[in-house]
């Protein structure tokens, strides 16, 4: 639903009286009063998507820039979303036997260098510690960009027998990658994530775990974040440094760009051979372990913003929102209004994440603030509502107003939240479907990519040189080779050689 233009262009003040309340509920434009300003206007998406994104991040108070280059400050509103993501994923991980650990922040250079492909892949992004106090270190320490080498070193010490396997570990930490260009959540020099690292006796077990975790990420995005994704394998060029294979979930943002939203890697036995991670099998023979790694980061919050947000700000899916409903008392100074608001809060608190905005700001200000922050619903309650034993539930995504009896408010709020969650997913699915096209020749491909309007499905020969040529000529990258393959033609869309895979291409963050 497209927002009314006044939401993005006008700064509003509200006259608070009974006539305003009833006029507002009829959908009339807010009245202007005095010189007080509400939440500052957000740049319209269509005018400048990048600025819109920055406005939402800052004005929804999700994050802010720090004095450290490329690093962001996660504010309470943003961190609360990350806490909810962490809570859900952590529980899901543990259901599959995963245990949490904590590895050091620093990696000795000699340890990092043990896996050649891995270190070459990360070398340009590594931050180094060279001094301890005023003394130069004998060996440089890398501030972890990822923790494969630390886990491998640890596994080499604690794994001796098949009885020690599998090892299913995960950690919730921050990592540092010295990015050239940064943007809050999407690409920062330091970011929060989880990284799982597992060790298995066989290739089959490792592959099963790799796919299992990717599917878990995909289900989480759909069920909790209302974000549909494309699942598939990265090309040789795009896979994780040192991995045997990398699987990914790719989401489509409102502006038509892709966002890699979670990855799962099968390392095979490459790291095990580099680090000497061996175990004695049931026949008392030495074997190398097979490893996996998988992760999701605070980047996913950027996806939530860019998939669901609108010109008024953030729109949070109810299942992941830190606050699911904000109760806004109308004419709260009148006797009994605040008491009734608090009574409703207590009734709802056992089932929902709910707050009362009892600040001295005007209702209009409170409504705007709730919208910018993306709180899924608000409940309006005023003197006339109390007389009628009712309240008004307002959805953030559609701004639909639902009058409900106070006797049924717990049930009705639940129905509204579930419907909103479902509707948000369906809208995102529709956007993904409408902005995924097929290209059977190079002219079609270039025309679609120039529009920067979503995914382009096309056949590919499988050659890295051809993949690089496509990127050089169009700036589009291979997002993934989807698990669900389609046969669009017999030849590669670019070079005309026999095609091996159907690939999702697109411009990406």
C-alpha positions in Angstrom: 0.0 0.0 0.0 1.4 3.3 -1.0 1.6 5.9 1.7 -0.4 9.2 1.5 2.0 11.9 0.3 1.6 14.0 3.4 3.2 11.4 5.6 6.6 11.9 3.9 6.4 15.6 3.1 4.7 17.4 6.0 5.7 17.8 9.6 2.7 17.7 11.7 1.4 19.0 15.0 -1.8 18.0 16.6 -4.7 19.7 18.3 -5.8 17.3 20.9 -9.6 17.4 21.6 -12.6 15.2 21.1 -13.3 16.5 17.6 -9.7 15.7 16.6 -9.9 12.2 17.9 -13.1 11.5 15.9 -11.9 13.3 12.8 -8.6 11.4 12.8 -10.4 8.1 13.1 -12.4 9.0 10.0 -9.1 9.4 8.1 -9.0 13.2 8.0 -5.6 14.9 7.6 -4.1 15.9 10.8 -4.7 19.5 11.9 -1.8 21.9 12.2 -1.2 23.7 15.5 1.4 26.0 16.9 4.9 25.4 15.7 5.6 22.1 17.4 7.2 19.5 15.2 6.5 15.8 15.1 9.1 13.3 14.0 11.0 14.7 11.1 10.0 13.7 7.6 11.7 10.8 6.0 12.9 11.0 2.4 10.5 9.2 0.0 11.8 5.9 -1.4 11.1 6.9 -4.9 13.1 10.1 -4.6 16.3 8.6 -3.1 16.3 5.1 -1.8 19.7 5.3 -0.2 18.7 8.4 1.7 15.4 6.9 2.7 17.3 3.9 4.2 19.6 6.1 6.2 16.7 8.2 7.4 14.8 5.2 8.6 17.9 3.8 10.4 18.5 7.1 12.2 15.0 8.3 12.8 13.7 4.9 14.0 16.7 5.1 16.4 18.0 1.7 15.3 21.7 2.7 14.9 23.9 5.7 14.7 27.4 6.5 13.4 30.3 6.2 15.8 33.6 8.1 16.0 35.3 4.9 14.8 35.5 4.6 11.0 32.9 2.3 9.5 31.5 1.2 12.9 28.0 1.8 14.0 26.4 2.2 17.4 23.5 -0.2 17.9 20.8 1.7 19.8 18.2 0.1 22.0 15.6 -0.2 19.3 18.0 -1.9 16.9 19.7 -4.1 19.5 16.3 -5.3 20.7 15.5 -6.6 17.2 18.9 -8.4 17.2 18.1 -9.9 20.7 14.8 -11.3 19.4 16.6 -12.7 16.3 19.2 -14.2 18.6 16.6 -15.7 20.9 14.7 -17.5 18.2 17.8 -18.8 16.3 19.6 -19.8 19.4 16.7 -22.0 20.5 16.4 -23.5 17.0 20.2 -24.3 17.0 20.0 -26.0 20.4 17.1 -28.1 19.2 19.6 -29.7 16.7 22.2 -30.3 19.4 24.3 -27.2 18.9 26.1 -25.8 22.0 27.4 -22.2 22.5 31.0 -21.4 23.1 33.2 -18.3 23.0 36.5 -18.1 21.1 39.2 -15.4 21.5 38.9 -12.1 19.6 42.5 -12.3 18.4 44.1 -14.8 15.9 47.9 -15.2 15.7 49.2 -14.6 12.2 50.8 -18.0 12.0 47.5 -19.6 12.8 45.6 -17.6 10.2 48.2 -18.6 7.5 47.7 -22.3 7.9 44.9 -22.4 5.3 46.2 -20.7 2.2 42.9 -20.1 0.3 41.2 -18.9 3.5 43.9 -16.3 4.4 44.1 -15.0 0.8 40.3 -14.5 0.8 40.3 -12.4 3.9 43.7 -10.7 3.7 42.4 -7.4 2.3 39.9 -7.0 5.1 42.0 -7.9 8.1 42.7 -5.5 10.9 46.0 -6.2 12.7 47.2 -5.6 16.3 50.9 -4.8 16.2 51.6 -3.5 19.7 50.7 -4.5 23.3 51.0 -1.4 25.3 54.2 0.4 24.1 55.9 -2.8 23.0 55.8 -4.2 19.5 54.4 -7.8 19.4 56.7 -10.6 18.2 53.8 -11.9 16.1 51.0 -9.8 14.7 47.5 -10.6 15.9 44.5 -10.5 13.6 41.2 -9.1 15.0 38.9 -12.0 14.0 37.2 -11.5 10.6 35.8 -15.0 11.2 36.8 -17.8 13.5 37.5 -20.9 11.3 41.2 -21.1 12.3 40.4 -20.7 16.0 37.9 -23.5 15.9 40.2 -25.7 13.8 43.1 -25.2 16.2 40.7 -26.1 19.1 39.3 -29.1 17.3 42.8 -30.5 16.6 43.3 -30.7 20.4 40.0 -32.1 21.6 39.1 -34.6 18.8 40.8 -38.0 18.9 38.2 -40.6 18.4 35.0 -41.2 16.5 33.3 -41.0 19.9 34.2 -37.3 20.1 32.1 -36.6 17.0 30.2 -34.7 16.0 31.2 -31.4 17.5 28.3 -28.9 17.1 29.4 -25.5 18.3 28.2 -21.9 17.8 29.2 -18.5 19.1 27.5 -15.1 19.2 30.2 -12.5 18.8 31.2 -9.4 16.8 33.8 -9.6 14.0 35.9 -7.0 12.2 36.4 -6.6 8.4 38.1 -3.5 7.2 35.5 -2.5 4.6 36.3 0.2 2.0 32.7 1.5 2.0 30.2 1.1 4.8 26.5 1.5 5.4 24.7 0.8 8.7 23.7 -2.9 9.1 24.5 -3.7 5.4 28.3 -3.4 5.5 30.2 -2.2 8.6 33.8 -2.6 9.7 32.5 -4.4 12.9 29.2 -6.3 13.0 27.4 -8.8 15.2 26.7 -12.3 14.0 26.5 -15.9 15.0 29.0 -18.4 13.5 28.4 -22.1 13.8 31.3 -24.5 13.4 30.8 -28.2 13.3 33.0 -31.3 12.8 31.7 -34.6 11.5 33.0 -38.1 10.9 31.8 -38.3 7.3 31.3 -36.2 4.2 27.6 -37.1 4.2 27.1 -35.9 7.7 28.8 -32.6 7.0 26.7 -32.0 3.9 23.5 -32.9 5.7 24.3 -30.3 8.5 25.2 -27.7 5.9 21.9 -28.0 4.1 20.0 -28.3 7.4 21.3 -25.0 8.6 20.6 -23.2 5.4 17.0 -24.5 5.5 16.7 -23.3 9.0 17.8 -19.8 8.0 15.3 -19.8 5.1 12.4 -21.0 7.3 13.3 -18.4 10.0 13.3 -15.5 7.4 9.9 -16.6 6.1 8.2 -17.5 9.4 9.6 -14.7 11.6 10.8 -11.9 9.3 8.2 -12.3 6.6 11.0 -12.4 4.0 10.9 -15.0 1.2 14.3 -16.1 0.0 15.9 -18.0 -2.9 18.0 -20.9 -1.8 20.9 -22.1 -3.8 24.6 -22.7 -4.1 27.3 -20.1 -4.7 29.5 -20.4 -7.8 33.2 -21.3 -7.4 34.1 -17.6 -7.7 31.6 -16.5 -5.1 32.0 -19.2 -2.5 33.6 -18.7 0.9 37.3 -18.7 1.0 38.5 -22.2 1.8 35.1 -23.9 1.5 34.3 -26.9 -0.6 30.9 -25.4 -1.3 28.8 -22.5 -0.1 25.0 -22.4 0.1 23.1 -19.1 0.4 19.7 -17.5 0.9 19.1 -14.4 -1.2 16.4 -11.9 -0.5 15.1 -9.2 -2.8 14.9 -5.6 -1.5 12.3 -3.1 -2.4 14.6 -1.3 -4.8 15.3 -4.4 -6.8 18.7 -5.2 -5.3 19.6 -8.6 -3.8 20.9 -9.1 -0.3 22.8 -12.2 0.8 21.0 -12.9 4.0 22.6 -16.1 5.4 25.2 -18.6 4.3 26.2 -22.2 5.1 29.5 -23.7 4.1 30.7 -27.3 3.6 34.5 -27.2 4.2 35.0 -30.9 3.3 38.3 -32.0 4.9 40.4 -29.1 3.6 40.7 -27.3 6.9 41.1 -30.6 8.7 44.2 -31.5 6.6 45.7 -28.0 7.1 45.3 -28.2 10.9 45.7 -31.9 11.4 42.3 -32.7 12.8 42.1 -36.5 12.8 40.2 -39.1 14.6 40.4 -42.9 14.9 37.4 -44.5 13.3 35.6 -47.7 14.5 38.3 -49.8 12.7 41.0 -47.9 14.6 42.1 -46.1 11.4 43.0 -42.4 11.3 40.6 -40.2 9.3 40.2 -36.5 8.7 37.1 -34.8 10.0 34.7 -33.0 7.7 33.6 -29.5 8.8 30.9 -26.9 8.2 30.4 -23.3 9.1 27.2 -21.2 8.9 26.2 -17.7 9.9 23.7 -14.9 10.0 24.5 -11.3 11.0 23.0 -8.0 11.9 22.8 -7.4 8.1 19.5 -9.2 8.3 18.1 -6.1 10.1 18.9 -4.1 6.9 16.8 -6.7 5.0 13.9 -6.2 7.3 14.1 -2.4 6.7 14.4 -2.6 2.9 11.8 -5.4 2.4 9.0 -4.0 4.6 9.7 -0.3 5.3 7.6 2.5 3.7 7.8 6.3 3.4 6.8 6.8 7.0 9.6 4.6 8.4 10.1 1.1 9.7 7.5 -1.7 9.5 8.3 -4.6 11.7 6.9 -8.1 11.4 4.9 -8.8 14.6 6.8 -12.0 15.4 10.2 -10.3 15.6 9.1 -6.8 16.9 10.4 -5.9 20.4 7.1 -4.1 21.0 4.1 -5.6 19.2 1.5 -3.0 20.3 1.7 0.5 21.8 -1.3 1.6 23.8 -1.9 5.3 23.2 -4.3 6.9 25.7 -6.4 9.7 24.1 -7.1 12.8 26.4 -5.1 11.0 29.0 -5.5 13.7 31.6 -9.2 12.9 31.9 -10.0 10.7 34.8 -9.8 7.0 34.3 -8.1 7.1 30.9 -4.5 6.2 32.0 -5.9 3.7 34.5 -7.8 1.9 31.7 -4.7 2.0 29.5 -2.7 0.3 32.2 -5.4 -2.2 32.9 -5.4 -3.2 29.2 -1.6 -3.4 29.2 -1.7 -5.8 32.2 -4.3 -8.0 30.4 -2.2 -8.2 27.3 1.2 -8.5 28.8 1.1 -12.3 29.4 0.6 -12.9 25.7 2.1 -9.9 23.9 4.9 -7.5 24.0 3.1 -4.3 24.9 3.8 -0.8 26.2 1.8 2.3 27.2 2.9 5.6 25.9 1.9 7.8 28.8 4.3 10.6 27.9 3.0 14.2 27.7 3.4 14.3 23.9 0.3 14.8 21.8 -1.5 11.7 20.4 -0.5 12.7 16.9 3.2 12.8 17.9 2.8 9.4 19.5 1.2 8.0 16.4 4.0 9.3 14.2 6.7 8.0 16.6 5.0 4.6 16.6 5.0 4.5 12.8 8.6 5.6 12.4 9.7 2.9 14.8 7.6 0.3 13.0 5.6 -1.0 16.0 3.1 -3.4 14.3 0.0 -2.1 16.0 -1.3 0.6 18.3 -4.3 0.6 20.5 -6.2 3.9 20.9 -8.3 4.3 24.0 -10.1 7.5 25.0 -13.0 8.6 27.2 -15.7 7.8 24.6 -14.1 4.4 24.0 -14.3 3.6 27.7 -17.9 4.6 27.7 -18.6 2.1 24.8 -16.3 -0.6 26.3 -14.2 -0.6 23.2 -10.7 0.3 21.8 -9.4 1.0 18.3 -6.6 -1.3 17.0 -4.6 0.3 14.2 -2.3 -1.7 11.9 1.1 -0.2 11.0 1.3 -1.7 7.6 -2.1 -0.8 6.1 -3.3 1.7 8.8 -6.5 -0.2 8.9 -8.6 0.7 12.0 -10.4 -2.1 13.8 -12.9 -1.3 16.6 -12.9 -4.1 19.1 -14.7 -4.8 22.4 -12.5 -4.6 25.4 -14.0 -8.0 26.4 -12.3 -9.5 23.3 -9.2 -7.4 23.0 -6.7 -10.2 23.8 -8.2 -12.5 21.1 -8.7 -9.7 18.5 -5.2 -8.3 18.9 -3.7 -11.8 18.3 -5.8 -12.2 15.2 -4.7 -8.8 13.9 -1.0 -9.5 14.5 -1.2 -12.9 12.9 -3.0 -11.5 9.9 -0.5 -8.7 9.6 2.4 -11.2 9.7 0.8 -13.3 7.0 0.0 -10.3 4.8 3.5 -8.9 5.0 4.9 -12.3 3.8 2.4 -12.4 1.0 3.3 -8.9 -0.2 7.0 -9.7 -0.1 6.4 -12.9 -2.0 4.4 -11.0 -4.6 7.2 -8.5 -4.9 9.7 -11.3 -5.4 7.6 -13.0 -8.0 6.9 -9.8 -9.9 10.5 -8.8 -10.0 12.0 -12.1 -11.1 12.3 -12.4 -14.9 13.8 -14.8 -17.4 16.4 -13.9 -20.0 17.1 -16.3 -22.9 19.6 -14.1 -24.8 22.2 -11.4 -24.0 20.0 -8.5 -25.2 17.2 -9.5 -22.9 19.7 -10.0 -20.0 21.2 -6.5 -20.4 17.8 -4.8 -20.7 16.6 -6.4 -17.5 19.8 -5.7 -15.6 19.8 -2.1 -16.7 16.4 -1.6 -15.1 17.8 -2.9 -11.7 14.4 -4.3 -11.0 15.1 -7.6 -9.4 16.4 -11.1 -10.2 17.2 -12.2 -13.7 17.1 -16.0 -14.2 19.4 -17.2 -17.0 21.4 -20.1 -18.2 25.2 -20.2 -17.6 28.1 -22.2 -19.0 29.8 -22.7 -15.6 33.0 -20.9 -16.6 34.4 -18.3 -14.2 35.7 -16.2 -17.0 32.2 -15.9 -18.4 30.9 -15.0 -15.0 33.5 -12.3 -14.6 32.7 -10.9 -18.1 29.0 -10.7 -17.2 29.9 -8.7 -14.1 32.3 -6.4 -15.9 29.8 -5.6 -18.6 26.6 -5.2 -16.5 27.8 -5.0 -12.8 25.4 -8.0 -12.1 26.7 -10.9 -10.1 25.7 -14.5 -9.8 23.5 -14.6 -6.6 23.1 -18.4 -6.6 22.5 -21.5 -8.5 19.0 -22.4 -7.1 18.4 -25.9 -5.8 15.2 -25.9 -7.9 16.8 -25.8 -11.4 14.9 -24.8 -14.6 15.9 -25.4 -18.2 15.4 -22.0 -19.9 17.6 -22.8 -22.9 20.5 -25.0 -24.1 23.2 -22.3 -24.2 24.8 -19.8 -21.9 23.1 -16.4 -22.0 26.4 -14.6 -22.4 28.9 -16.7 -24.4 26.6 -19.2 -26.2 28.4 -22.3 -25.0 26.4 -25.3 -23.7 24.7 -24.3 -20.5 25.3 -26.2 -17.3 23.2 -24.3 -14.7 20.4 -21.9 -14.3 21.5 -19.0 -12.2 19.9 -16.1 -10.4 21.7 -12.9 -11.4 21.2 -9.4 -9.9 22.8 -6.3 -8.6 23.4 -6.6 -4.9 24.3 -4.9 -1.7 
